């Protein structure tokens, strides 16, 4: 899939984090990933973590400590061994929104098709049968919720933290005019994507902080899903649109994915 791929030298890696750069057809440019894998075990799942605006592939690890949380939960037996793959969004403007843009650069295809291939190249214990999950924060929550719904056959579970729920909300965070992205109207709404998914929608959870500027939007998504009879978990916790909140609640995502692997039923909330 990639004309070129560069994987960091294990002798120089730190804290179990591996860095990968590939030449991406979808991005028409190079794309970066940070990957963490629990050592000496066969992975039970692959979790794709999407960052928010202004960020890049290193944010979930080096601002949120997601790999530390995963390591702790694995050691405690709360979750099975999960590999974390943390890609850049493509690094266009303040954020790409993980959409296909009007010029044909396809940030969604990068996540769905290319990122798992890059992860398997860097972590040989992964294979095409490894269950795949997707999660994200803010803009990454928009990407995870929408992409997970649109590509349900690829994902075993979806989770969002403090998520943008409609493309129009990008104006709160970026200086560019979202109209210049050339996004299609059918790609703008998380709720529309989930309704369209029907029975293919994977197990779903999302949460938001009670002082977050996106709280009303997340409550509206929750009510919309209830009105459509779509099973999901929605939770609210103290906190705002900030890394301490996401650092704490990524554990809820990992535990949720563990439950889906054990095929435990989810209960609406």
C-alpha positions in Angstrom: 0.0 0.0 0.0 2.9 2.4 0.7 5.7 3.3 -1.6 7.8 4.2 1.4 7.6 3.4 5.1 10.0 4.4 7.9 9.8 2.7 11.3 11.8 4.0 14.3 14.8 2.0 15.4 13.9 -0.1 18.5 17.2 0.8 20.2 16.3 4.4 20.4 12.6 4.1 21.2 11.3 5.3 24.6 8.5 4.2 26.9 7.4 1.6 24.4 6.4 4.1 21.8 7.2 3.4 18.1 7.1 6.1 15.4 6.1 5.4 11.8 6.0 7.6 8.7 4.5 6.4 5.4 3.9 7.9 2.0 0.1 7.9 1.9 -1.9 7.7 -1.3 -5.0 9.0 0.5 -3.2 12.0 1.9 -1.1 12.6 -1.2 1.7 13.2 1.3 3.5 11.6 4.2 1.6 10.6 7.2 2.8 10.0 10.8 1.8 7.6 13.5 2.8 6.8 17.1 2.2 3.2 18.2 2.3 1.5 21.5 2.0 -2.3 21.9 2.2 -4.3 25.1 5.3 -6.4 24.9 5.5 -10.2 24.4 1.8 -10.9 24.1 -0.6 -11.4 21.2 -2.8 -8.3 20.9 -6.5 -8.8 21.6 -7.4 -5.6 19.7 -6.2 -2.6 17.9 -7.4 0.8 19.1 -7.1 3.8 16.7 -7.0 7.0 18.7 -7.8 10.3 16.9 -6.5 13.6 18.2 -8.2 17.0 18.1 -7.5 20.3 16.4 -4.0 21.8 16.6 -2.6 18.3 17.4 -0.7 15.5 15.8 0.1 11.8 16.2 2.0 12.3 19.5 -0.7 14.0 21.5 -2.6 11.1 22.9 0.7 9.7 24.3 2.6 12.8 25.3 -0.2 15.0 26.5 -2.7 12.3 27.6 -0.5 9.4 28.6 -2.9 7.0 26.9 -0.2 4.2 26.8 0.4 4.6 30.5 -3.4 4.1 31.1 -3.5 1.1 28.9 -0.4 -0.4 30.5 -1.9 0.0 34.0 -5.3 -1.5 33.1 -3.7 -4.4 31.3 -1.4 -5.1 34.3 -4.5 -5.0 36.6 -6.4 -7.4 34.4 -9.1 -4.9 33.7 -8.6 -5.0 29.9 -6.9 -7.4 27.5 -3.7 -6.5 25.6 -4.6 -3.7 23.3 -2.3 -2.0 20.7 -2.8 1.8 20.4 -2.2 3.4 17.1 -2.3 7.2 17.2 -2.2 8.7 13.7 -1.9 12.3 12.6 -5.1 13.7 11.0 -3.2 14.7 7.9 -2.1 18.1 9.3 -4.1 20.3 7.0 -4.8 23.7 8.5 -5.9 23.7 12.2 -7.5 20.3 11.6 -8.8 18.2 8.7 -11.9 16.9 10.5 -11.0 13.4 9.1 -13.1 14.0 6.0 -12.7 13.7 2.3 -12.0 17.2 1.1 -13.2 18.7 -2.2 -9.7 18.5 -3.8 -9.8 14.7 -3.4 -7.4 14.4 -0.4 -9.2 11.7 1.7 -8.4 12.0 5.4 -11.2 9.4 6.1 -9.6 6.8 3.9 -6.2 7.4 5.5 -7.7 6.4 8.9 -9.9 3.5 7.7 -7.6 1.8 5.1 -4.0 2.9 5.5 -3.5 3.4 9.3 -4.2 -0.3 10.1 -1.8 -1.4 7.4 0.9 0.8 8.8 0.2 -0.5 12.3 0.6 -4.1 11.2 3.9 -3.3 9.5 5.2 -1.8 12.8 3.7 -4.5 15.1 4.0 -7.9 13.3 1.9 -9.6 16.0 -1.2 -7.8 14.6 -3.0 -9.3 11.6 -6.1 -8.6 9.6 -8.3 -10.6 12.0 -7.3 -8.5 15.0 -10.5 -6.7 16.2 -10.4 -3.0 15.5 -11.7 -0.1 17.5 -11.8 3.7 17.0 -12.0 6.6 19.5 -11.1 10.2 19.7 -11.4 13.6 21.4 -13.1 16.8 20.1 -12.4 16.8 16.4 -11.1 13.3 16.8 -14.4 12.4 18.5 -16.2 13.7 15.4 -13.9 11.5 13.3 -14.3 8.5 15.5 -18.1 8.6 15.8 -18.7 9.4 12.2 -16.1 7.1 10.6 -17.0 4.3 13.0 -20.6 4.5 12.0 -19.8 4.8 8.3 -17.5 1.8 8.3 -19.1 -0.5 10.9 -17.9 -3.7 9.3 -14.3 -2.6 10.1 -14.8 -1.7 13.8 -15.9 -3.6 16.9 -16.6 -0.5 19.0 -16.7 3.3 18.9 -16.0 5.9 21.6 -15.9 9.7 21.7 -14.8 12.2 24.3 -16.0 15.8 24.2 -16.9 15.3 20.6 -17.8 17.7 17.9 -21.1 16.2 16.6 -21.6 18.3 13.5 -19.0 19.7 11.1 -20.3 23.2 11.5 -19.0 23.2 15.1 -15.4 23.3 13.7 -15.9 27.1 13.4 -15.5 27.3 17.2 -11.9 26.0 16.9 -10.3 26.8 13.6 -9.4 30.0 11.8 -10.1 28.6 8.3 -13.6 28.8 6.8 -14.9 25.2 6.9 -16.6 25.8 3.5 -13.2 25.8 1.9 -12.8 22.1 2.8 -15.3 21.1 0.2 -16.9 18.5 2.5 -20.1 16.9 1.3 -23.3 17.7 3.2 -23.9 14.0 3.8 -20.6 13.8 5.8 -21.4 16.7 8.2 -23.6 15.1 10.9 -22.7 12.3 13.3 -26.3 11.6 14.0 -27.1 11.2 10.3 -24.2 8.8 9.9 -25.4 6.7 12.8 -29.0 6.6 11.6 -27.8 5.6 8.1 -25.6 2.8 9.6 -28.7 0.9 10.8 -27.9 -2.6 12.1 -24.2 -2.3 11.1 -23.5 0.4 13.8 -20.9 -1.0 16.2 -21.2 -0.8 20.0 -21.1 2.9 20.9 -20.3 5.1 23.8 -19.5 8.8 24.2 -19.0 11.3 27.1 -18.6 15.0 27.7 -17.6 17.2 30.6 -20.2 19.2 32.4 -18.3 22.5 31.8 -17.4 21.7 28.2 -18.6 24.1 25.5 -19.7 21.1 23.5 -21.9 19.7 26.3 -25.2 20.9 24.7 -24.2 19.3 21.3 -23.4 16.0 23.0 -26.7 16.0 24.9 -28.5 16.7 21.6 -26.8 13.7 20.0 -27.7 11.6 23.0 -31.4 12.6 22.7 -31.3 12.1 18.9 -30.1 8.6 19.3 -32.7 7.9 22.0 -35.4 9.2 19.7 -34.2 6.9 16.9 -34.0 3.9 19.2 -30.2 3.5 18.7 -28.5 1.7 21.6 -25.6 3.5 23.1 -24.0 4.7 26.3 -23.7 8.4 27.1 -22.0 9.8 30.2 -21.3 13.1 31.7 -18.4 13.8 34.1 -17.0 16.9 35.9 -14.5 18.7 33.6 -14.0 20.8 30.6 -12.5 20.7 27.1 -9.0 19.9 28.4 -6.4 17.2 28.6 -6.8 16.3 32.3 -10.4 15.3 31.4 -9.3 13.2 28.4 -6.4 11.6 30.3 -8.8 10.5 33.0 -11.6 9.2 30.8 -9.7 7.3 28.1 -9.8 4.5 30.7 -13.6 4.4 30.2 -13.0 3.9 26.5 -10.5 1.0 27.1 -12.9 -0.7 29.6 -15.8 -0.3 27.1 -13.8 -1.9 24.3 -12.8 -4.7 26.7 -16.5 -5.4 27.4 -17.3 -5.6 23.7 -14.5 -8.1 23.3 -16.0 -10.2 26.0 -19.4 -9.7 24.3 -21.0 -8.2 27.3 -24.2 -6.3 26.5 -24.2 -2.5 26.8 -27.0 -0.7 28.5 -28.4 2.6 27.4 -27.7 5.5 29.8 
